[in-house]
Structure formats: structure tokens, C-alpha cells
Amino acid sequence: LLNDKFSLKISDKELMDYALELGSDCPFFVINKPCYATGRGEKLEPITLDLSGYKIVIVNPGIHINTGRAFLNVQSARPDRAIPQILAAPIERWKDELLNDFEKSVFNQYPEIVEIKDQLYVAGAIYASMSGTGSTVFGLFKKDVPIQLSFPDSYFIKELPGQL
């Protein structure tokens, strides 16, 4: 935004390098398009993903998850199919194939986060997952599905239109 606003003429490559200095997953926000990330999150391969028929509900219970501890406790698993192949399949199939490896250890430590995911599915989510190391959980819903959720007032909840 600043690059455009002030006509700084910083190349995308330079922006990506600067973003990488801020954090491994920050280059993703320079591209601002669906990508498959590898490495530490800095190697990005654009993918085709159309979420225009969906809405996204984001729920954050205000729980701080220590990222370092989350990485120490994660037990990564290799999916049966490559993630880009899973993402190319209908979203209805993601529930059984597209898994966040951090969920198991975080859910064991914070059962209220698993309750958020469960409630999103009960409310009609086609797919739900914890975002990164948590504690935010998101659910994908068909655009025309009314959503009834009951979370404590202290939770941050936001409904967004699916785009792309």
C-alpha cells in the first residue's frame, strides 16, 4: 500500500525480501493471492482457489498461543495426497484431508478452541480449521446458509464474504 501510495517503485522481489525480514510467513501478504507455501512459509506457489460462493467466519477466543511452544509440540504428518491436490478437490472433501498439524497439541491444551471448531461444523461449516498455531479458528460456509453461533461475548467473531 505504501509502495503504491508514495510511488516508491520498490520491486515485488524487494518487497518480498523486506517482508521475509519481518517473519517467515509475511511474504504471503505482499502477494495477497491464494498460494501454496513451503519452506518456512516464504516459498510461494500461486494456486487457483475460488471462494466466491462461500462466506468465512472467523472466531478468536482471545487465547494467546505461544508460537515457539506450538512448534515444539507439533507432530507433523504427511497427507496421503499433496496439499495442492487436496485444495483442487471440492471443499466438501477438505474436512477429512486438509489438516492443521498444530491442532492436536493446541486442542489438548485449550479445549475451548476445539469447541469453536466443533460449533462451526454444527452451524453448517463445510470446512473449519484453526489458523496457523491458533487461537483463531475459521469456518467456510455456503453463501446462502444462515449461521447461528453462540460464543461468549469476549470472543472476536467476524463474518466475511468469500472472494478470489
C-alpha positions as CSV (number, residue, x, y, z in Angstrom):
1,L,0.0,0.0,0.0
2,L,2.7,2.4,0.9
3,N,4.7,1.5,-2.1
4,D,1.8,2.4,-4.3
5,K,0.7,5.5,-2.4
6,F,4.1,7.1,-2.3
7,S,5.3,5.8,-5.7
8,L,8.3,4.2,-4.1
9,K,8.8,1.8,-7.1
10,I,10.1,-1.0,-4.8
11,S,10.0,-4.2,-6.8
12,D,7.9,-7.2,-5.7
13,K,11.1,-9.1,-5.1
14,E,12.4,-6.4,-2.8
15,L,9.1,-6.2,-1.0
16,M,9.2,-9.9,-0.5
17,D,12.7,-9.7,0.9
18,Y,11.7,-7.0,3.3
19,A,8.6,-8.9,4.3
20,L,10.7,-12.0,5.0
21,E,12.8,-10.0,7.5
22,L,9.6,-9.3,9.4
23,G,8.6,-13.0,9.6
24,S,8.7,-16.2,7.6
25,D,5.1,-16.0,6.5
26,C,5.0,-12.3,5.8
27,P,5.8,-12.5,2.0
28,F,2.4,-14.1,1.6
29,F,0.8,-10.7,2.4
30,V,2.7,-9.0,-0.3
31,I,1.3,-11.3,-3.0
32,N,-2.2,-11.3,-1.4
33,K,-3.4,-14.2,-3.5
34,P,-4.0,-17.9,-2.7
35,C,-0.7,-19.6,-2.6
36,Y,0.8,-22.9,-1.5
37,A,3.6,-22.1,0.9
38,T,6.7,-24.3,1.6
39,G,10.0,-23.7,3.3
40,R,9.3,-21.5,6.4
41,G,6.3,-20.0,4.6
42,E,8.4,-17.9,2.3
43,K,8.4,-20.0,-0.9
44,L,5.0,-19.3,-2.5
45,E,3.4,-21.0,-5.4
46,P,0.1,-19.4,-6.6
47,I,-2.9,-21.7,-6.8
48,T,-6.4,-21.4,-8.2
49,L,-9.0,-21.2,-5.5
50,D,-12.5,-19.7,-5.9
51,L,-14.3,-19.0,-2.7
52,S,-16.8,-16.6,-4.2
53,G,-19.7,-19.0,-3.4
54,Y,-18.8,-19.0,0.3
55,K,-18.6,-16.9,3.4
56,I,-15.9,-17.2,6.0
57,V,-16.5,-16.9,9.7
58,I,-13.5,-16.1,11.9
59,V,-13.6,-16.8,15.7
60,N,-10.9,-15.8,18.1
61,P,-11.4,-16.6,21.8
62,G,-8.6,-14.2,22.9
63,I,-6.3,-17.0,24.0
64,H,-2.6,-16.4,23.4
65,I,-0.8,-19.4,22.0
66,N,3.0,-19.3,22.4
67,T,4.3,-19.9,18.8
68,G,7.6,-21.4,20.0
69,R,5.8,-23.9,22.3
70,A,3.4,-24.8,19.5
71,F,6.3,-25.6,17.2
72,L,8.0,-27.7,19.9
73,N,4.8,-29.8,20.4
74,V,3.8,-30.2,16.8
75,Q,3.9,-33.7,15.3
76,S,3.7,-33.1,11.6
77,A,2.1,-35.7,9.4
78,R,2.4,-36.0,5.6
79,P,-1.0,-36.2,4.0
80,D,-1.9,-39.0,1.6
81,R,-2.1,-36.5,-1.2
82,A,-0.2,-33.4,-1.9
83,I,-1.8,-30.3,-0.4
84,P,-2.2,-28.6,-3.8
85,Q,-4.2,-31.7,-5.0
86,I,-6.4,-31.6,-1.9
87,L,-7.1,-27.9,-2.4
88,A,-8.1,-28.6,-6.0
89,A,-10.7,-31.1,-4.8
90,P,-14.2,-30.0,-3.8
91,I,-14.2,-28.1,-0.4
92,E,-16.5,-30.8,1.0
93,R,-13.6,-33.2,0.9
94,W,-11.2,-31.0,2.8
95,K,-12.6,-31.9,6.2
96,D,-11.0,-35.4,6.0
97,E,-7.9,-34.5,4.1
98,L,-6.7,-30.9,4.9
99,L,-5.4,-30.9,8.4
100,N,-3.6,-28.4,10.6
101,D,-0.9,-30.3,12.4
102,F,-0.9,-27.8,15.3
103,E,-4.5,-28.6,16.2
104,K,-3.8,-31.8,18.1
105,S,-1.4,-30.3,20.6
106,V,-3.2,-26.9,20.9
107,F,-6.6,-28.6,21.3
108,N,-5.2,-30.8,24.1
109,Q,-4.1,-27.7,25.9
110,Y,-7.1,-25.5,25.1
111,P,-10.3,-27.5,24.8
112,E,-12.3,-24.3,24.2
113,I,-10.6,-23.9,20.8
114,V,-11.7,-27.4,19.7
115,E,-15.2,-26.4,20.9
116,I,-15.1,-23.4,18.5
117,K,-14.3,-25.7,15.6
118,D,-17.0,-28.2,16.6
119,Q,-19.6,-25.4,16.8
120,L,-18.7,-24.1,13.4
121,Y,-19.3,-27.6,11.9
122,V,-22.6,-27.9,13.9
123,A,-23.6,-24.5,12.4
124,G,-23.1,-25.8,8.9
125,A,-19.5,-25.1,8.0
126,I,-18.2,-27.1,5.1
127,Y,-14.7,-26.8,6.3
128,A,-13.2,-25.5,9.6
129,S,-9.7,-25.3,10.9
130,M,-7.5,-23.5,13.3
131,S,-5.5,-20.8,11.6
132,G,-1.7,-21.5,12.0
133,T,-0.7,-22.1,15.6
134,G,-4.0,-20.6,16.8
135,S,-6.1,-19.5,18.6
136,T,-8.2,-18.2,15.7
137,V,-10.5,-20.7,14.1
138,F,-12.2,-20.2,10.7
139,G,-15.1,-21.9,9.0
140,L,-16.2,-21.9,5.4
141,F,-20.0,-21.7,4.8
142,K,-22.0,-21.7,1.7
143,K,-23.0,-18.1,1.0
144,D,-26.8,-18.7,1.4
145,V,-26.6,-20.7,4.7
146,P,-27.8,-18.7,7.7
147,I,-25.4,-19.1,10.6
148,Q,-26.4,-19.4,14.2
149,L,-23.5,-19.3,16.6
150,S,-23.3,-18.9,20.4
151,F,-20.0,-17.8,21.7
152,P,-19.1,-15.8,24.8
153,D,-19.2,-12.0,24.3
154,S,-15.5,-11.8,24.9
155,Y,-14.8,-13.7,21.6
156,F,-14.0,-11.8,18.4
157,I,-16.3,-13.0,15.7
158,K,-16.3,-11.7,12.1
159,E,-18.2,-12.9,9.0
160,L,-16.5,-12.1,5.7
161,P,-17.6,-12.8,2.1
162,G,-15.5,-15.4,0.3
163,Q,-13.7,-13.8,-2.6
164,L,-11.0,-14.6,-5.1
